[in-house]
Amino acid sequence: MTVIVTRKPCGITQLFNTETGRVTFKCKAESGYMLIEAFGGIVKFNQKGAIATVTAHITSLESCDVIKKEDSDYKTALTTIISAHKTFSQEVIDSQQKEIQELENKLSDI
């Protein structure tokens, strides 16, 4: 069995089982939001360890709620997701820039 682990914004970790096609999203923060098409809206992870699972056409939630476009909290949740994505992207950029700088320093030492 092979599981691919990917860090996502909002303190969410994605686990993808390549054999079963099962995708599990697990909240590593105290709470978090993620737009997940399979649930037709924004999944609100209500606590650390909350899980959303997608396997083919079967979906399940543990300690999560789904916020739809017509819900009053949708705009706030989407704004939170956008902010988290911006922060996450900047962290990735900074990490890559640091790695590039380290490689360039090694090159200049040769």
C-alpha positions, 0 to 999 in steps of 0.5 A: 500500500502506498499513501501519498501525504500532502500538507495543505493550507488551514492546517489540513493534511491530505492522505491519498491511498494509491491502491484504493483511491481513498483520499482522507483529509485530516485537520492538524490545527484546532479547526480549519476549512477546506473547499472539497468538491465531493461534499459540494461546499466548504468542509469545516473541520471543527477540531484537531483530528477531524477527518473528511474521507472521499472514496469513489462516490462515498463520502464521510465526515468525522467532527466536520460540517459542510457549509454551502453557498447559501449558508450565512457563514460561507463568505467568512469561511471562503475568506479564511480559506483565501487568507490561509492559501496566501500564507501557505503559498508565501511559506512555500515560496520562502522555503524554495527561495532558501533552498535555491540560495543554499544550492547557489552557495554550494555552487559558488564554493566549487 
